[in-house]
Amino acid sequence: MTLSHTFRRSLITLVVGIVSVSASAQTQTTKPFEPQSGQPGKDVVWVPTPQPLVDKMLDLAGVTAQDYVIDLGSGDGRTVITAAKRGATALGIEYNPDMVALSQRNAAAQGVANKATFAKADLFESDFSKATVITMFLLPSINMQLRPKILDMKPGTRIVSNAFDMEDWQPDEIATTPNCTQWCRALFWIVPAKVAGSWRLPQGELTLTQTFQMVSGNLTSGGSATPIAGGKLRGDQITFEAGGARYTGRVNGDTMQGTVTSGSNVTNFQASRVRR
């Protein structure tokens, strides 16, 4: 059977049309992912941190090439990439696989793929205990859910948040970006050592009460209790005053050592935790 010229031409036209439609659909399907501010995520909507605030956050945390930075909810990867450009090793934890792939492309395009990596993961199920710096732009309720895990991190770990606080755990520092109208504030904490309890030292027994980085208590010597003043922790470093002397020391688990300054006299002290 021989097809007519008109029928063959119609058939060719139909096939070409189908191929064109298929190619167009494939082009639309493979269009590069572009995130939109306000798009929904697993726990929060995505809103990008302005680059000046990214820089301010990393400045506040004092990020250097010796740091391991983990960004919780890393979005398009800008904080991780900026940290990597400072020489730090940096990891972004992000639940949206499209954002992870975008971040990986961005890191490669900016030449830091060897320093900036990204994991598709749930931040509540992730282990970020090895970080020296944690960055985040999450809701206050999410910050509070993460707070116990953060407080169990190594003393001295630096935490910096875009905009949102951790309720009664007051930040050690707050900084803002100039000439800014939205998302202008960075809050900074240093994970404090755990010092609550009793400590034995040459001057007597030191009993400490701790509220995050703030410390109060008494130094008991010869049956007389002297309240301490100005007690504060900055990571594993502790300072307080008692009986006119200033104590400055470093906490290492169940030991504490440092100096006592009384007038012009400076002596060393060492304390050990009393286990009862």
C-alpha positions as CSV (number, residue, x, y, z in Angstrom):
1,M,0.0,0.0,0.0
2,T,1.4,3.4,-0.9
3,L,0.8,6.5,1.2
4,S,-0.4,9.6,-0.6
5,H,1.9,12.6,-0.7
6,T,-0.5,14.7,1.4
7,F,-0.9,12.0,4.0
8,R,2.9,11.6,4.3
9,R,3.3,15.3,4.7
10,S,0.7,15.4,7.4
11,L,2.3,12.5,9.2
12,I,5.7,14.2,9.1
13,T,4.2,17.4,10.5
14,L,2.5,15.5,13.3
15,V,5.7,13.7,14.3
16,V,7.7,17.0,14.2
17,G,5.1,18.6,16.4
18,I,5.2,15.8,18.9
19,V,9.0,15.9,19.1
20,S,8.9,19.7,19.5
21,V,6.4,19.5,22.3
22,S,8.4,16.8,24.0
23,A,11.6,18.8,23.7
24,S,9.9,21.9,25.1
25,A,8.5,19.9,28.1
26,Q,11.9,18.5,28.7
27,T,13.5,22.0,28.7
28,Q,10.9,23.2,31.2
29,T,11.5,20.1,33.4
30,T,15.2,20.7,33.5
31,K,15.0,24.4,34.2
32,P,17.5,25.3,37.0
33,F,16.0,25.5,40.4
34,E,15.6,29.1,41.7
35,P,14.7,29.5,45.4
36,Q,12.0,32.1,46.3
37,S,12.2,34.1,49.5
38,G,9.3,32.9,51.7
39,Q,9.1,29.4,50.2
40,P,8.0,26.8,52.7
41,G,10.5,24.4,54.3
42,K,10.3,21.6,56.8
43,D,10.5,23.7,59.9
44,V,10.6,27.3,58.7
45,V,10.1,29.3,55.5
46,W,13.3,30.2,53.6
47,V,14.4,33.8,53.8
48,P,18.0,34.6,52.8
49,T,20.3,36.3,55.3
50,P,21.6,39.5,53.7
51,Q,25.3,39.2,52.9
52,P,26.3,42.1,55.2
53,L,24.8,40.3,58.1
54,V,26.4,37.0,57.1
55,D,29.7,38.8,57.3
56,K,28.8,40.4,60.6
57,M,27.8,37.0,62.1
58,L,31.1,35.4,61.1
59,D,33.0,38.5,62.4
60,L,31.2,38.2,65.7
61,A,32.1,34.5,66.0
62,G,35.7,35.3,65.0
63,V,35.8,32.6,62.3
64,T,39.3,31.7,61.1
65,A,40.9,29.0,59.1
66,Q,41.1,26.8,62.2
67,D,37.3,26.6,62.6
68,Y,34.8,24.0,61.7
69,V,31.6,25.9,61.0
70,I,28.2,24.2,60.7
71,D,25.2,26.2,59.5
72,L,21.8,24.9,60.6
73,G,19.3,25.3,57.8
74,S,21.9,26.4,55.2
75,G,19.5,27.4,52.4
76,D,21.3,28.6,49.3
77,G,24.7,28.0,51.1
78,R,25.8,31.6,51.4
79,T,26.9,31.4,55.0
80,V,28.8,28.2,54.5
81,I,30.5,29.5,51.3
82,T,31.5,32.8,53.0
83,A,33.0,30.8,55.9
84,A,34.9,28.7,53.5
85,K,36.3,31.8,51.7
86,R,37.8,32.7,55.1
87,G,39.6,29.4,55.1
88,A,37.3,27.6,57.5
89,T,36.0,24.1,56.9
90,A,32.2,24.5,56.7
91,L,29.2,22.2,56.5
92,G,25.6,23.2,55.7
93,I,22.7,21.1,57.0
94,E,19.6,21.6,54.8
95,Y,16.5,19.5,54.4
96,N,15.5,20.6,50.9
97,P,17.4,18.6,48.3
98,D,17.0,21.3,45.7
99,M,18.7,23.8,48.0
100,V,21.5,21.3,48.7
101,A,22.1,20.9,45.0
102,L,22.0,24.6,44.5
103,S,24.5,25.2,47.3
104,Q,26.8,22.6,45.9
105,R,26.7,24.4,42.5
106,N,27.3,27.8,44.2
107,A,30.3,26.5,46.2
108,A,31.8,25.0,43.0
109,A,31.2,28.2,41.0
110,Q,33.0,30.2,43.8
111,G,35.9,27.8,44.0
112,V,35.4,26.5,47.6
113,A,33.8,23.1,47.0
114,N,36.7,21.5,48.8
115,K,36.0,23.6,52.0
116,A,32.2,24.0,51.7
117,T,30.1,20.9,51.8
118,F,26.3,20.3,52.3
119,A,24.2,17.5,53.7
120,K,20.6,16.8,53.0
121,A,19.5,16.1,56.6
122,D,17.1,17.0,59.4
123,L,18.9,19.3,61.8
124,F,17.1,17.7,64.8
125,E,18.6,14.3,63.9
126,S,22.0,15.6,62.9
127,D,25.2,15.4,65.0
128,F,26.8,18.9,65.0
129,S,28.9,18.3,68.2
130,K,32.2,18.6,66.4
131,A,31.6,22.2,65.3
132,T,33.6,25.1,66.8
133,V,31.0,27.6,65.4
134,I,27.3,27.1,64.8
135,T,25.4,29.6,62.7
136,M,21.6,29.7,62.3
137,F,18.6,31.7,61.1
138,L,15.7,29.8,62.7
139,L,12.6,30.7,64.6
140,P,12.8,31.3,68.3
141,S,10.8,28.1,69.0
142,I,13.3,26.1,66.9
143,N,16.2,27.7,68.8
144,M,14.7,26.6,72.0
145,Q,14.3,23.1,70.9
146,L,17.9,23.0,69.9
147,R,19.1,24.8,73.1
148,P,19.7,21.8,75.3
149,K,21.8,20.1,72.6
150,I,23.8,23.3,72.1
151,L,24.4,23.7,75.8
152,D,25.8,20.2,75.9
153,M,28.4,21.1,73.3
154,K,32.1,21.6,74.2
155,P,32.6,24.7,76.3
156,G,33.9,27.5,74.2
157,T,31.8,26.6,71.1
158,R,30.6,29.8,69.5
159,I,26.9,30.2,68.5
160,V,25.6,33.0,66.3
161,S,22.0,33.6,65.3
162,N,20.4,35.9,62.8
163,A,17.7,38.0,64.6
164,F,16.3,35.4,67.0
165,D,17.3,34.8,70.6
166,M,17.2,31.8,73.1
167,E,14.9,33.4,75.6
168,D,16.4,33.6,79.1
169,W,19.9,32.5,77.8
170,Q,21.1,36.0,77.3
171,P,23.6,36.6,74.4
172,D,27.2,37.4,75.3
173,E,27.2,40.0,72.5
174,I,24.8,41.6,70.0
175,A,25.8,43.4,66.8
176,T,23.9,45.1,64.0
177,T,24.7,46.0,60.5
178,P,24.7,49.7,59.5
179,N,22.2,51.3,57.1
180,C,20.0,48.2,57.4
181,T,16.2,48.0,57.4
182,Q,15.5,44.2,57.8
183,W,17.5,41.3,59.2
184,C,20.1,43.6,60.8
185,R,20.9,41.9,64.1
186,A,23.3,39.1,65.1
187,L,23.3,37.5,68.5
188,F,26.3,35.7,69.9
189,W,26.7,33.1,72.7
190,I,29.7,31.1,73.9
191,V,28.7,27.7,75.3
192,P,29.7,27.9,79.1
193,A,31.4,25.1,81.1
194,K,29.2,23.4,83.7
195,V,30.4,24.6,87.1
196,A,27.3,24.3,89.4
197,G,28.1,22.5,92.7
198,S,30.9,22.5,95.2
199,W,34.6,22.9,94.7
200,R,37.4,22.4,97.1
201,L,40.4,24.8,96.9
202,P,43.1,25.9,99.3
203,Q,41.1,29.0,100.4
204,G,38.1,26.8,101.4
205,E,35.0,25.4,99.7
206,L,33.5,27.2,96.8
207,T,29.8,26.5,96.2
208,L,28.5,27.7,92.8
209,T,25.1,28.2,91.3
210,Q,25.0,28.7,87.6
211,T,22.5,30.3,85.2
212,F,24.0,29.8,81.8
213,Q,27.1,32.0,81.8
214,M,26.2,33.8,85.0
215,V,27.6,32.4,88.3
216,S,26.8,33.1,91.9
217,G,27.6,31.4,95.2
218,N,29.8,31.5,98.3
219,L,33.3,30.8,99.4
220,T,33.3,29.2,102.8
221,S,36.5,29.3,104.9
222,G,37.0,28.8,108.6
223,G,33.2,28.5,109.1
224,S,32.6,31.9,107.5
225,A,30.8,32.1,104.1
226,T,31.6,35.0,101.8
227,P,29.3,35.7,98.8
228,I,31.1,35.8,95.5
229,A,30.4,38.7,93.1
230,G,30.8,39.3,89.4
231,G,30.8,35.6,88.6
232,K,30.8,34.9,84.9
233,L,31.8,32.2,82.4
234,R,33.1,32.7,78.9
235,G,33.4,29.2,77.6
236,D,35.7,27.4,80.0
237,Q,37.1,30.6,81.5
238,I,35.6,31.7,84.9
239,T,36.0,34.9,86.8
240,F,34.6,36.0,90.2
241,E,35.5,38.0,93.3
242,A,35.4,36.9,96.9
243,G,36.7,38.6,100.0
244,G,38.3,41.4,98.0
245,A,40.3,39.0,95.8
246,R,39.7,38.3,92.1
247,Y,39.8,34.8,90.9
248,T,40.5,34.1,87.2
249,G,40.7,30.5,86.1
250,R,40.0,27.8,83.5
251,V,37.6,24.9,84.0
252,N,38.5,21.5,82.7
253,G,35.8,19.0,83.6
254,D,36.2,18.4,87.4
255,T,39.2,20.7,87.8
256,M,39.7,24.4,87.9
257,Q,42.9,26.3,88.0
258,G,44.1,29.8,87.7
259,T,45.2,32.8,89.7
260,V,44.0,34.8,92.7
261,T,44.8,38.6,92.7
262,S,44.6,40.4,95.9
263,G,46.0,43.9,95.7
264,S,49.5,43.5,94.2
265,N,49.7,39.9,95.3
266,V,49.1,37.2,92.7
267,T,49.0,33.5,93.6
268,N,47.9,30.3,91.9
269,F,44.9,28.3,92.8
270,Q,43.6,24.8,91.9
271,A,40.2,23.5,92.7
272,S,38.6,20.1,92.3
273,R,34.9,19.3,92.1
274,V,33.4,17.7,95.2
275,R,31.3,14.7,94.3
276,R,28.7,13.9,96.9
